[in-house]
Amino acid sequence: MSHHRPEPDLLALATRWADPATWPVALRFDPAERWYARLAADAEHEVWALSWLPGQGTGLHDHGGSAGAFRVVAGALTEETVGGGRLRPRLLPTGAGRRFGPRHVHAVTNRGATPAVSVHVYRPALRRMTRYHLLDGRLRVAEVAEAGRSW
């Protein structure tokens, strides 16, 4: 019987960071672009906070082979995934969470009228993200962004 540690539940980790009063950085909202800050990192995972003013979003992207989870801690976000050649939206209100595997592609946008805040956990730490366009029902690579250069 092996005695390796069980993998942490990434959504539970995100939940532990759900209160911005406990963050090592002050929550901000930036009208020019989405604000984000890394809250914690260790050898196995990293935790990010993001803020979203109405209309701000990510575009379609993956997580470069990292698994992850995120929890909406204020406001509401719309996650879109690709299914059957089209975008399928899902509204995630305050308190909602989502786990995803290493091959997940999605877009996240604040479609509401009020600011939103979310906490994201990735395992392993993000090294790259690929951005996509959906053309004729198929994902096409638009850009590959590298950690240290793009964020």
C-alpha positions, -999 to 999 in steps of 0.1 A, spaced: 0 0 0 15 33 -10 16 62 14 18 92 -9 -2 122 1 -35 125 -16 -37 154 -41 -53 185 -26 -88 194 -36 -81 225 -57 -116 239 -52 -113 235 -14 -80 254 -17 -96 282 -36 -124 284 -10 -97 289 17 -87 321 0 -123 334 -6 -121 363 18 -101 392 3 -94 405 38 -70 376 42 -51 383 10 -14 395 11 -23 421 -15 -52 446 -17 -81 438 -40 -82 463 -69 -104 469 -99 -87 482 -130 -109 497 -158 -81 493 -183 -76 455 -179 -85 427 -157 -66 429 -124 -49 398 -110 -24 389 -83 -7 357 -71 -17 351 -35 3 320 -28 25 294 -44 44 263 -35 60 233 -53 26 218 -61 2 247 -69 -4 284 -71 -34 306 -61 -44 337 -80 -70 364 -73 -88 381 -102 -112 410 -104 -136 416 -132 -154 448 -140 -185 445 -161 -175 434 -196 -141 422 -187 -132 386 -198 -105 362 -208 -112 350 -243 -109 313 -250 -78 297 -234 -63 266 -218 -40 263 -189 -10 247 -205 -15 213 -190 -23 224 -155 -54 213 -137 -73 239 -118 -104 252 -100 -119 286 -94 -145 300 -70 -166 332 -75 -163 352 -43 -182 383 -54 -205 391 -83 -211 366 -110 -191 352 -139 -201 334 -171 -179 305 -181 -182 294 -218 -169 260 -229 -169 245 -264 -194 218 -271 -208 206 -304 -188 233 -323 -203 262 -303 -198 281 -271 -220 269 -242 -224 295 -214 -229 287 -177 -236 314 -152 -216 311 -120 -230 333 -92 -213 342 -59 -202 311 -41 -202 289 -72 -171 269 -80 -157 249 -109 -130 222 -111 -113 215 -144 -87 191 -158 -55 197 -177 -71 198 -211 -99 223 -203 -106 252 -227 -129 280 -216 -136 317 -216 -147 335 -185 -164 369 -186 -183 393 -163 -215 397 -182 -233 412 -152 -237 449 -141 -216 447 -109 -179 439 -104 -169 403 -97 -140 387 -79 -127 351 -82 -100 329 -68 -82 304 -90 -59 275 -81 -36 257 -106 -16 225 -103 12 226 -113 18 264 -115 9 279 -148 38 278 -173 19 286 -205 -15 293 -217 -28 289 -253 -54 313 -265 -79 302 -291 -104 314 -316 -135 294 -325 -137 294 -363 -163 273 -382 -170 253 -350 -133 244 -344 -107 257 -320 -78 274 -337 -46 285 -319 -44 323 -317 -14 327 -294 8 309 -269 15 330 -238 45 321 -215 48 327 -178 73 354 -170 67 372 -203 29 375 -205 20 376 -168 
